[in-house]
Amino acid sequence: MTVPDAGTEPADTLAEIAAFGYERARDELVNVVKMLEQGGLDLDDSLALWERGEALATRCEQHLAGARKRVEDAIASHADDDAGQ
């Protein structure tokens, strides 16, 4: 993974990340964390990487919230089916 260009439009980055599946967002987030932990980046690159990491973390949370909702809905539907029998 390369460090995002500090001049990249945030809207472009957000639109790109919004299309990521959970696994891709998670994997890229892991890479972002590794790069930040290694250090050696200038301030602008570090900030751009941090912002990308925040967007990736938000995308992961969206996927997890969606999965949680699906599980809750399935449990509720099953409970409704049992109650109706």
Secondary structure, 3 states (H helix, E strand, C coil): CCCCCCCCCHHHHHHHHHCCCHHHHHHHHHHHHHHHHHCCCCHHHHHHHHHHHHHHHHHHHHHHHHHHHHHHHHHHHHHHHHHCC
